[in-house]
Structures are given as structure tokens and as C-alpha cells.
Amino acid sequence: MASIFTKIITLFRGAAHEAGSAVVDANAMRILDQEVRDAQTALLRARDDLAKIMAQRKIAADKLADKQAKQNEYGNYIREALSRDNRALAQEVAVKLAQIEADVATDGKVIAEYDASISKLQASSRQAETVISRLKQQIDTVKATESVQRAQAALAAQHAGTGAKLGTALDSLERIKLRQTERAAQLQVAEELAAATGEDTDLHRRLAQAGIVPGEASADSILARFEAQQPKALTHDPAPQLGQSVGAASKTS
Amino acid sequence: MNNPWTTESLFEALRSDPSADLKAADLRLVGGVDPTLNIVLHEHGDLTLHLAVSGEQIFVSTPLCRGSQVKDRNAFNDACLRLNPLNPLSNLGLQSAGGEDIYIVFGELSSRSPLPAVIEEIHVLADNTLQAAEAFADHLK
């Protein structure tokens, strides 16, 4: 894996002086593709070798089984010959058995070597499979990065005509600060407005209390006004006079 | 969960899922063969995230700043490398787009991730990016 990174980093170094990242991406993909192909070839070779060795091991194991059968058979002959006191014959069979036992030992070693090779090849197959899946992941990353980069480049190009550039987090921060300032300003205006309205209301209430402007509970004064307009009405009540003077005061103010 | 997302299927899911929690965002699918999902987050100052799915991976990226906005590139690179291990779920990187260097903040996740994980990634990436931009204010013009 390290060698791939080295190759890609070398590419970046080269591209710093050249056209740009498109070259790097294309080459990075080519390198990754090549690595995948190499790893797949290695995997196929490992599997081929594995199949061959497993076949050879089977042949050797079959031969060993034959020899072990013979070993048992000759052992039985020797026991039989000895039980019949035919020591000469037993001796003759024992010579043959010695050869067979030597062969069995040798074949056993050969099979153990095959087994070692098999587990090595299985390990390297597994490794090759891991390498391939990692490389494929890397290819996915490069591809995804590439489409995102294309999208960003397209956005940059879109804004190129308008003089604006691809928006970054800095622009967003600016926007957030601006919005916060705007919101704060709006809030302040609203507060001031509310306070001003509140002041007006308070002033109005106090004016009404003082009888300078008509208050809410002016039913009495309205009635009084109507009564005052009645020519024949008696004006012994001081309230209508006050009501009239209020009307005059508010008109002149 | 079993089937990996594609950019298109993720776009549809994000757009139609009522729990997607991306109401204050514009989702737009751009591009043809290998489309990209552009996500404009209004609550993050219209920060634009770019999302693409490829095979086993989802890649989400957003521009932090342009190389030309950095006062001292060496000092900034140093600061970025130091911040990177502290940045949960997001990474800082450097890319070229439209002929200029762009510092990006990006995250990757499995294309078999459940939708809530993708949404969390989007939110975390946006938060991290704005925080990084704020933290780097001294380095930027």
C-alpha cells in the first residue's frame, strides 16, 4: 500500500508545475487500476499454485496410504512367519519392510512441506484479496472526490462571469455575522418601538386620568356632552363643563 | 441498510424523509453520469456541501477557504494538520478546483450507513467547517 501512496504523492509533486489536478486524478486512477490488476494477477497465480500443490499433495497422500497399507501387511507377514518359527522368511520380509518404512517417513515429510506451502499460499491469497478490496475502496474515494471536485469547479465556473467565486465557509461566516447583526438591529428596533408604544400608552393613560384627554371610561362624559347639547337641559352638574373644556383643550393642543 | 446508497437514492431519501431534519436546506442533484448532491444549509450561512456516493463510500465535502485567502500558507498548513486530529468526524484537505487551491473540510462514511448517520455527518461537517473557519480567522485575509 505504501508504494501506491508514494506514487500518488510523486504525481502531486509533478503536477504542481503542470496543468492541475485533472492530470493527477487521471494518473492516480491509472496507478490504482494498475495496482488492482497486479493484485488480481497475483491472486489468480496464488490460487493456481494452490490448486496445483493441493493436487500434488493428494497424489502424495494416496501413495503414502498405499505404503502404510503395505507396512501393515508386511508387519502381519512377519508376525505370522515368526509364529510359525520361520525366522528366515521373517528376516526376508523385514528387509522389505525397512525400505517401506523409510519411504513412509520420507513421504510424510514431503506432505508436511506441501501443507506448509498450502497455508502460505492461502495466506497470500487472503492478503491479495485484502489488498484488492482496499484498492477498490481507494478507487471509490478517488471517484467520489473527483465528482465532488467537478461539482465545485462547475460552481466556481458558474460564478466566474458574475465576478463572484465559489462560496467558502468564510463567506458563510460573513453571512451569519451579517444576519446576526441584522437580526440584532431588527430586535433593537422592535424593542424601541415597543418601548415607545409603551411610553405613549402610559402617557395617554396618565393624561386620561388627569382628564386632559378622553379616557376609556368616558361614557359619563359622552352622556354629559349630549346633555349639554340639549338646550333645555340643566347644567348643574360640573362634569359636562369639564367634558367641554377637555374637548376645547384637545382641539387647541 | 443492506443495499449501498447511490447519490440519486440518497438524494431522494434526504428529500422525502420527514425526519431528515434538513428543512432549512436546499438539495440539488447536479451533473449527469456521476452526479453530485449540492446541499445549501441556510442555517449555516448558506454553506454549500457537496456529496457524492461511489461504490462503498459516501464523500461529503465543503470549501473552507481559497488558498489565496491564506496569509501564510506554511503556517496555515501547520495549523490545519494540528487541528485535524482534534476535529471529530471531519478532515481538512487541500484540493484544486477551477484552477485554484481550495482548502476543504470533508468526511467519509460507508455507503451502507443508515440515513440518520448521513444526516448527522452533514450537520457535523457544517458545524465543524464554520468552527474551523472561525478558529482560523487569524490566518486568513
HADDOCK unambig.tbl for C-alpha pairs under 7 A between the chains (distance, minus, plus):
assign (segid A and resid 20 and name CA) (segid B and resid 99 and name CA) 6.71 0.50 0.50
assign (segid A and resid 21 and name CA) (segid B and resid 96 and name CA) 5.96 0.50 0.50
assign (segid A and resid 137 and name CA) (segid B and resid 56 and name CA) 6.60 0.50 0.50
assign (segid A and resid 140 and name CA) (segid B and resid 54 and name CA) 5.14 0.50 0.50
assign (segid A and resid 140 and name CA) (segid B and resid 55 and name CA) 5.65 0.50 0.50
assign (segid A and resid 140 and name CA) (segid B and resid 56 and name CA) 6.64 0.50 0.50
assign (segid A and resid 140 and name CA) (segid B and resid 57 and name CA) 6.26 0.50 0.50
assign (segid A and resid 141 and name CA) (segid B and resid 57 and name CA) 6.56 0.50 0.50
assign (segid A and resid 143 and name CA) (segid B and resid 54 and name CA) 6.42 0.50 0.50
assign (segid A and resid 144 and name CA) (segid B and resid 52 and name CA) 5.36 0.50 0.50
assign (segid A and resid 144 and name CA) (segid B and resid 53 and name CA) 5.98 0.50 0.50
assign (segid A and resid 144 and name CA) (segid B and resid 54 and name CA) 5.28 0.50 0.50
assign (segid A and resid 144 and name CA) (segid B and resid 59 and name CA) 5.99 0.50 0.50
assign (segid A and resid 145 and name CA) (segid B and resid 59 and name CA) 6.76 0.50 0.50
assign (segid A and resid 147 and name CA) (segid B and resid 34 and name CA) 6.20 0.50 0.50
assign (segid A and resid 147 and name CA) (segid B and resid 35 and name CA) 6.88 0.50 0.50
assign (segid A and resid 147 and name CA) (segid B and resid 36 and name CA) 6.32 0.50 0.50
assign (segid A and resid 147 and name CA) (segid B and resid 52 and name CA) 6.67 0.50 0.50
assign (segid A and resid 148 and name CA) (segid B and resid 36 and name CA) 6.17 0.50 0.50
assign (segid A and resid 148 and name CA) (segid B and resid 50 and name CA) 5.89 0.50 0.50
assign (segid A and resid 148 and name CA) (segid B and resid 51 and name CA) 6.58 0.50 0.50
assign (segid A and resid 148 and name CA) (segid B and resid 52 and name CA) 6.25 0.50 0.50
assign (segid A and resid 149 and name CA) (segid B and resid 97 and name CA) 6.01 0.50 0.50
assign (segid A and resid 151 and name CA) (segid B and resid 36 and name CA) 6.52 0.50 0.50
assign (segid A and resid 152 and name CA) (segid B and resid 97 and name CA) 6.25 0.50 0.50
assign (segid A and resid 153 and name CA) (segid B and resid 97 and name CA) 4.70 0.50 0.50
assign (segid A and resid 153 and name CA) (segid B and resid 98 and name CA) 4.53 0.50 0.50
assign (segid A and resid 156 and name CA) (segid B and resid 98 and name CA) 6.16 0.50 0.50
assign (segid A and resid 157 and name CA) (segid B and resid 98 and name CA) 6.82 0.50 0.50
assign (segid A and resid 168 and name CA) (segid B and resid 63 and name CA) 4.83 0.50 0.50
assign (segid A and resid 168 and name CA) (segid B and resid 64 and name CA) 5.20 0.50 0.50
assign (segid A and resid 168 and name CA) (segid B and resid 65 and name CA) 5.24 0.50 0.50
assign (segid A and resid 169 and name CA) (segid B and resid 47 and name CA) 6.20 0.50 0.50
assign (segid A and resid 169 and name CA) (segid B and resid 63 and name CA) 6.23 0.50 0.50
assign (segid A and resid 169 and name CA) (segid B and resid 64 and name CA) 4.76 0.50 0.50
assign (segid A and resid 169 and name CA) (segid B and resid 65 and name CA) 6.33 0.50 0.50
assign (segid A and resid 169 and name CA) (segid B and resid 129 and name CA) 6.48 0.50 0.50
assign (segid A and resid 169 and name CA) (segid B and resid 130 and name CA) 5.91 0.50 0.50
assign (segid A and resid 169 and name CA) (segid B and resid 133 and name CA) 6.18 0.50 0.50
assign (segid A and resid 170 and name CA) (segid B and resid 64 and name CA) 6.76 0.50 0.50
assign (segid A and resid 170 and name CA) (segid B and resid 65 and name CA) 6.29 0.50 0.50
assign (segid A and resid 170 and name CA) (segid B and resid 133 and name CA) 6.06 0.50 0.50
assign (segid A and resid 172 and name CA) (segid B and resid 44 and name CA) 6.67 0.50 0.50
assign (segid A and resid 172 and name CA) (segid B and resid 45 and name CA) 4.27 0.50 0.50
assign (segid A and resid 172 and name CA) (segid B and resid 46 and name CA) 5.91 0.50 0.50
assign (segid A and resid 172 and name CA) (segid B and resid 47 and name CA) 5.43 0.50 0.50
assign (segid A and resid 173 and name CA) (segid B and resid 45 and name CA) 6.26 0.50 0.50
assign (segid A and resid 173 and name CA) (segid B and resid 130 and name CA) 6.57 0.50 0.50
assign (segid A and resid 175 and name CA) (segid B and resid 45 and name CA) 5.24 0.50 0.50
assign (segid A and resid 176 and name CA) (segid B and resid 45 and name CA) 4.87 0.50 0.50
